Amino acid sequence: MPAHILVVEDEKHLGVGIKYNLEAEGYRVSLVEDGPTALRLIDASSASVDLVVLDLMLPGMSGYSVCEAIREQGSMIPVLMLSARTLAEDRTRGFDVGANQYMSKPFELDELLSRVKNLLQIAGFERNKPAPKKARTAVSEVQFGLLEVNFETHEVQAAGKPVRMTPKELRLLRYFVENPNRVISRNELLSEVWGMSGNLQTRAVDQFIARLRKIIEPDSTVPVHLLTIRDAGYRFVLEPNAGESGGHEKSGGH
């Protein structure tokens, strides 16, 4: 089945032109003119969007907000952002909210098609491949610091108070809990947690790590559980203070 590309562009003539040329390359294309419609389509399990071509200046909800919402849902769909803005800070903000590539308008059609092809190749969609068998023991519950987590029921408490975590945040935390005390690269997280090619250039992993630290760390600015290992990745430490009563975990039947 051809890749499904979602084009979000409120300039009708431009959106129709992009759609026409992408379809001429053999892609399946959906065209919408605003952010909320785009997000509803991405949420629909039947849509199976493989790539988003996203205009920055949209009515009501900017491309920045759309891209941020996509990433907050835990989606790693490649996003190619289009904008008439050419300032460096606009480009930087686009990458900060999770865009994979940024193109300034007006652009050459051949470059757009090349970038689309490149992003789809890098993302390495392998939905039909069976998940690799894990040698590690699945953990159903964990308690450390002030946090209690039940991965089966998605119940999380910090200092006895309920905390909301998204399914992707829980999956990321679970992967760290099941792989304690070893350095885990961003590429491994992209592959094992998001099911994407480790070659995909994105800041989404770092954004999720930052959000996770705000939940699990006593002080997110001085992490003791989820450590950054420079130029290597991250290491999760269940019991940072040896000799003190630390966390415990329960294996699940998976």
C-alpha positions in Angstrom: 0.0 0.0 0.0 1.4 3.4 -0.9 2.4 5.8 1.9 -0.4 8.0 3.2 0.6 11.7 3.3 -1.5 14.3 5.1 -1.2 17.8 3.7 -2.3 20.6 6.0 -2.5 23.8 4.0 -5.1 26.6 4.0 -4.0 28.2 0.7 -6.3 26.1 -1.5 -4.4 26.5 -4.7 -1.1 25.6 -3.1 -2.6 22.6 -1.2 -4.2 21.3 -4.3 -1.0 21.6 -6.2 1.0 19.7 -3.6 -1.7 17.0 -3.4 -1.7 16.6 -7.2 2.1 16.3 -7.4 2.4 13.9 -4.5 -0.3 11.7 -6.0 1.6 11.8 -9.3 4.5 10.2 -7.4 2.2 7.4 -6.3 1.4 8.5 -2.8 -2.0 8.5 -1.2 -2.8 12.1 -0.1 -5.4 13.7 2.2 -5.7 17.5 2.1 -7.1 19.5 5.0 -7.1 23.2 5.7 -6.9 23.5 9.5 -5.2 22.0 12.5 -8.1 20.5 14.4 -9.2 18.6 11.3 -5.6 17.3 10.8 -5.4 16.1 14.4 -8.8 14.3 14.2 -7.6 12.5 11.0 -4.3 11.5 12.7 -6.2 10.2 15.7 -8.4 8.0 13.5 -6.9 4.6 13.6 -8.2 3.9 10.1 -6.3 6.9 8.7 -2.8 5.5 9.2 -0.9 8.7 8.3 2.7 8.1 7.4 3.9 11.7 6.9 2.5 15.2 7.5 3.3 18.2 5.3 2.3 21.1 7.6 1.9 24.7 6.8 2.9 27.0 9.7 0.4 29.8 9.2 -3.0 28.2 9.6 -6.3 29.7 10.8 -7.0 29.5 14.5 -4.3 26.9 15.3 -0.8 27.4 14.1 1.4 24.8 12.6 3.6 25.0 15.8 0.6 24.0 17.9 -0.4 21.3 15.6 3.1 19.7 15.6 3.3 20.1 19.3 -0.1 18.3 19.7 1.1 15.5 17.5 4.2 14.9 19.6 2.3 15.2 22.9 0.1 12.3 21.7 3.2 10.2 21.5 3.2 10.1 17.7 6.5 10.0 15.8 5.0 10.7 12.4 7.5 12.6 10.3 6.5 16.3 10.0 7.7 18.5 7.1 6.9 22.1 8.1 6.3 24.7 5.4 6.5 28.5 6.1 6.9 31.8 4.4 8.9 32.9 7.5 12.6 32.7 7.0 14.0 33.9 10.3 16.3 31.5 12.1 14.2 31.7 15.3 11.1 30.5 13.4 13.0 27.5 12.0 14.4 26.8 15.5 11.0 26.9 17.1 9.7 24.5 14.4 12.4 22.0 15.3 11.7 22.6 19.0 8.1 21.6 18.7 9.0 18.4 16.9 9.3 19.1 13.2 11.7 16.8 11.3 12.3 19.2 8.4 11.5 22.8 7.6 11.1 24.4 4.2 10.7 28.0 3.4 8.1 29.2 0.8 8.4 29.6 -2.1 10.1 26.2 -2.6 11.1 24.1 -5.6 8.7 21.2 -6.2 11.6 18.8 -6.8 13.1 19.6 -3.4 9.7 19.0 -1.7 9.3 15.6 -3.4 12.9 14.7 -2.5 12.4 15.6 1.2 9.2 13.7 1.4 10.8 10.6 -0.1 13.8 11.0 2.2 11.7 11.3 5.4 9.6 8.3 4.5 12.8 6.2 3.9 14.4 7.4 7.1 11.3 6.7 9.2 11.6 3.1 8.0 7.9 2.2 8.5 7.9 -1.5 9.4 4.4 -2.0 10.7 4.1 -5.5 9.3 7.3 -6.8 10.9 6.8 -8.8 14.1 8.1 -7.1 17.3 11.5 -8.5 18.3 11.4 -10.9 21.2 12.6 -9.3 24.4 14.9 -11.2 26.7 14.1 -8.9 29.6 11.4 -9.6 32.2 8.3 -7.5 31.7 7.5 -5.3 34.8 3.9 -4.7 35.7 4.4 -2.5 38.7 7.2 -0.4 40.1 7.7 1.8 43.2 10.6 4.2 43.6 11.1 7.5 45.3 7.6 9.0 45.8 6.3 7.3 42.7 4.0 4.2 42.4 3.2 3.0 38.9 0.9 0.2 37.7 1.7 -0.3 34.0 -1.2 -2.6 33.5 -3.9 -0.3 34.8 -2.1 3.0 33.9 -2.5 4.1 37.5 0.3 6.5 38.7 0.7 8.1 42.1 3.3 10.6 43.3 3.4 11.2 47.0 0.0 9.5 47.2 -1.7 11.8 44.7 -2.9 10.6 41.2 -0.8 11.7 38.3 -1.8 11.6 34.6 0.7 10.0 32.2 0.1 9.4 28.5 0.4 5.9 27.2 3.6 6.8 25.4 5.1 8.3 28.6 4.2 5.1 30.5 5.8 3.0 27.7 9.0 5.0 27.9 9.2 4.7 31.7 8.5 1.0 31.5 11.3 0.5 29.0 13.7 2.3 31.4 12.4 0.3 34.4 12.9 -2.9 32.5 16.4 -1.9 31.5 17.9 -0.3 34.6 21.5 0.8 35.1 22.6 0.6 31.5 23.1 3.3 28.9 20.2 3.5 26.4 20.8 5.5 23.3 18.2 7.7 21.6 18.3 5.4 18.6 17.4 2.5 20.8 14.5 4.4 22.3 13.2 5.4 18.9 13.4 1.8 17.8 12.0 0.0 20.9 9.5 2.5 22.3 8.3 4.3 19.2 8.9 1.5 16.6 10.7 3.9 14.3 14.1 3.8 12.6 16.9 4.9 14.9 18.2 7.1 12.0 15.2 9.5 12.3 16.4 13.0 13.4 14.0 14.3 16.0 14.0 16.0 19.3 10.9 14.2 20.5 12.9 11.8 22.7 14.4 14.6 24.6 11.1 16.3 24.9 9.5 13.1 26.4 12.5 12.7 28.8 12.0 16.3 30.0 8.3 15.6 30.7 9.1 12.3 32.4 11.6 13.9 34.7 9.0 16.4 35.9 6.9 13.4 37.0 9.4 11.0 38.5 12.2 13.2 39.8 12.2 15.0 43.2 13.8 17.9 41.4 13.7 17.7 37.6 16.6 20.1 37.2 18.8 17.7 39.2 17.8 14.2 38.1 18.8 11.3 40.2 16.8 8.5 38.5 16.9 9.4 34.8 20.4 10.5 34.0 21.8 11.9 30.8 25.0 10.3 29.6 26.7 12.8 27.4 27.0 11.8 23.7 25.6 8.3 24.6 22.0 8.5 25.8 20.3 7.9 29.1 20.6 5.7 32.1 17.8 4.8 34.6 18.7 4.3 38.2 16.0 2.8 40.4 17.8 3.2 43.7 20.2 6.2 43.5 21.2 6.0 47.1 22.8 2.7 47.9 22.0 1.4 51.3 18.7 3.2 51.6 15.3 1.5 51.2 14.7 1.9 47.5 12.1 0.8 45.0 10.9 -2.6 44.1 9.3 -4.0 41.0 6.9 -6.8 40.2 7.1 -8.9 37.1 4.1 -9.2 34.9 2.9 -12.1 32.8 3.7 -11.0 29.2 
